[in-house]
Amino acid sequence: MVTWLEQIPGELLPAIPLVMVLLSLTAAVAIFPLPENSVKLRAGINLTAAATKVLLIIALVPAVVADGARPEFSAPFLPGIDLVLRVDPLALFFAGLSSLLWLLTTIYALGYLRGSKNKSRFFGFFSLCVTATVGISFSGNLITFLVFYELLTVVTYPLVAHWGTPASLRAARIYLRYALGGGLAVLIGVVWLSMYVGPVDFAEGGAEGVTELVASNPVPALLIFVLLVGGLGVKAALFPLHGWLPLAMVAPAPVSALLHAVAVVKAGVFGIVRVLHDVFGVEAAAELGVLTPLLVLAAFTILYGSYQALRQQEIKKRLAYSTISQVSYVVLGVAMVNVLATTGGIVHLVHQGIMKVTLFFCAGLFAEVIRAHTVSQLRGAGRRMPLTSAAFTVGAFGMIGLPPTAGFISKWQLGTGALASEHPWVLWVLVGSSLLNAAYFLPVVYALWFADPEDVDPETLASGDAASDAADPLRVREPKSLLVPALITAGLTLFVGIAASLAFAPLQVARFIAEGVLG
Amino acid sequence: MLIALSLLTPLALVLALGLAGLLRPLTKFTIRRRLTLFAPLAVVPAVLLALLGNPGSATAALEVPWMLFGAHFAVDLYARPLLLIAALLYGAALLAISWIKLRDAERGSSALSAFLLLSFTGNIGTYLAADAASFYLGFALMSFSAAGLVIHYRTPAARRATRVYLVMSVLSETAILAALILVASGGGFLLTDAPAAAGTAHTGLIQGLLFFGFGVKAGTVPLHVWLPLAHPAAPPAASAVLSGAMVKAGLIGWLRFLPEGETAGAVLLTLALIGAFAAVLVGVVQHDPKVILAYSTISQMGFITALVAVGLLVPELRGATSAAAVIYAVHHGLAKGALFLGVPVVKHYARGRTGILVLLGMLGAGLAVAGAPLTSGAFGKYVSKEAVSGIEVLGVGLDQLLPLVATGSTLLLLRFAAVISSADRDPRRRADGELLSWLGVCAAGIVVPWVIGARWITDPVQDEGVAVPSWDPGTLWDATWPILLGIILAAMVWVAARRGLLPGRLTSQEAPVVQPGDLLLAEESLLRRVGSGGGAALDAAHGFTGSAAGRWSDRWSAAAQRGRRGVSWAEARLGGWESTGLVLVVLLTGVVLATMLLLGGNS
């Protein structure tokens, strides 16, 4: 299928990153002025842009991963500083995740918001949000990254506040405070670093001049690192900067899905990976002595997030704390600095994304279709919404790390990486987190499939398998546009787990990236 | 090819059963009913694989490089016999629940079939896997699917059993995952390298994790607590595979991964012998026939575990003890499967002419478990005794000690016979899948272990078939005296009970003196106490952090207010340029000082 795509003319390659960013931007610009009732046109614009992006990414994979091409676009931005968009394997990896999930989330959101108000505003900001995410992934230097990173903060605010209720406004305000504070820290870090070494261009093994800075001025270098990672840690929800995330779950389900799986949280952790690999370089970072504290922080966040998730009864809150825990796996992996662990961390960027998006899709479905918001309201939902429940089960098993899901691949990879590193104790963090994940996800799965619903009388239950051809009295039909994306991501969760060693499977690309950084 | 078929056929059927659920109720019902009729056939590829998959041949190995971390499957000496009995038992169980008149069928028998098929795939996956990740995949699939078997009846007892089972399974899975990662990191990703790799680094840790992880599955004391709850809670057909096939996944795990070690061997041997004998004491006071059988399984698994332990203690014996453990597992799987499948058979068919058949079959299976001469049990015990000769425990030869397990089995089975013969009979049925499958397993129990022992298992040291006992008077007596001892003991207890010499609590008809799950009650109450204590401590911690956070936020808002007041005050005062200038100078000095302090040493 991709044979025609593999032959993109060489001269067109550099334009692709720009096209990708502009594509979502154009979609946003086109959507904002649309009247509320032009549902089809809006859907058409959204889906065309999203599908085109997925195709472009697929087209880029062979060139970038196999042939080693690095398509690059740059334009002057400030005196002496360029806006640089460059596609390297890590950028492609993250952009691939975001465009795929954008397509699916758009389909989901179209169904989810059917009949509600302010759809043009919603989809406009939705597209802007993806513009920012793609920009972040393709950023070739720190300034470009910062621009898109701040853009992301601004454009997600209206999405979190979408419903306009006091709770969502409060959540959005708190989110904005956290994110702007984090952004400010990153800004100071970037400016400070640029004062020393000029514009910071991402490069494998560390940006130009940074290694020398670490050797000559370790204290400012350390402070810059703390500012950058601390600022990025707000979006990545590292403890103790995670407070906004559980509140932000009041957003509409597709927004939560995007926020948790690919946009905000992932942008933060992607930034941390960039800072560690392509700004400081792992060797310089090791010299600064920041890796072990970062590792400990990530390990603590993993256990703390799981523990808090255990205490939540509301499904979306439980999922939110679970994100806090899971995203730190990525930081954990890259902080252990060996190919195995780094592969595990990077692959979890994608694995966590598809698993968590599945769970949020399903949580949205449960909330919309049977008004189930807490775990106990899910009792017996397996008979009422079997497909949604099946998808949720796959996602939950993935989070626990059971084979053959994607989560198992990440966990195994991280575990072997931990044993190969200087910090074998990390294995016990993974083990503890697995136990905690099982403790808060298995009861949900149990309630779905094995518990009897509370409010249905036993007679209706019994008549369920009676031989009448009337529709099952319990069975509820889920809207297709909500169900299909959830099934696709659940299927992907299984597929990338089972076929983890297929060429261009996430695990292989992640290994390629890790070998590039540490090789 | 055959390996792939063995694993994929049951999965395809499960998928079809699941998808049928999306149809309209009546169509769903018909299609599911038809599919479950074909369910027993899903084990056919596995049977063929066991028969044709000569270890080392092309049929017996499969590599799937794109799967997981590169998946490897193979039929080897141990996998082959276990594969065959798993296929036979699961096939029989599927037959027993599906080839049956609609009015006699279990409710939700298609779900039960689906869970059985999933467990089957996982179970044979653990036998066939030749790398650590695939092994873990099979093990997890089996463990979690089995929860669907245990909870099938949805009674409070079944729910409690399922909860206990799930908790134990999660703990066991996690321990195994940690152990396998440790083994794989040491270079033991392929199972052929695993024990050696495990023996090089973290050996004690790996042994501990594996004891725990697989011990839960194999019913090793004190991890056996879920077993007397879960096995009886499941429908009889499912109990047969739980007790006959699934506990053997723990055995294969040990054989595949455990590194040798004296301490580890001694610990495991002690636990195994405690289990082998203590289970008898608890089992004989039970009132439910399936609970009695579950305790018999714990006792028998103690026997098998003792063989594994000897292999750890004396590495030279490992080949022989492993072979003996597999033969014993084959025998026990079929005999115990026949007994469990026989529980409803006795209920439905034990009268008239079929009654004689049922009596003979159950008697045969019972005698086999006890190890009577000429049965498969005698063969298993003979091989085991040969393998462990020379090992002493507390000054007594292990080959003297192990036959006493047969005495325990005799006691348990006599108790089982007493309970089941006094139980009520249901209305009579025509011959159906339930009877057929039971007959099939009985017949297999007579033939299969001998064939496997003679043809498939070769002693790795001597490179020849395992010695089949010649029935000279000495061997016969060796097999007979433990049973006679058991019968005499039982008779003494019976006489004592008739004369009223036993304490009333022991003979009470209401509730057994020891509840099924024995240690579980103590463990549960301990957990509850730890839980409530820990919960209170955590609540206190949360109260503390909450109030601390509150104080902090108060302090900050107060500071912010003071700051705002200060700024307004300063704003009002800073009218003149002089004071502005002054402030500027002060600020600049501060910045310069700070910069010098930070960077001074380097510029």
Interface residues (C-beta under 8 A of the other chain):
Chain A: S216 N217 V219 P220 P386 L387 A390 G401 L402 P403 P404 F408 I409 K411 W412 G415 T416 L419 A420 L427 W428 V431 S434 L435 A438 A439 L442 Y446 F450 D452 G464 D465 A466 A467 S468 D469 A470 A471 D472 G497 I498 A499 A500 S501 L502 A505
Chain B: G18 G21 L22 R24 P25 L26 T27 F29 P65 W66 M67 L68 F69 G70 R107 G108 A133 Y136 L137 A140 L141 F144 I151 R154 R159 T162 L166 V170 L171 E173 T174 L177 A178 I181 L182 A184 S185 L598 L599 N602
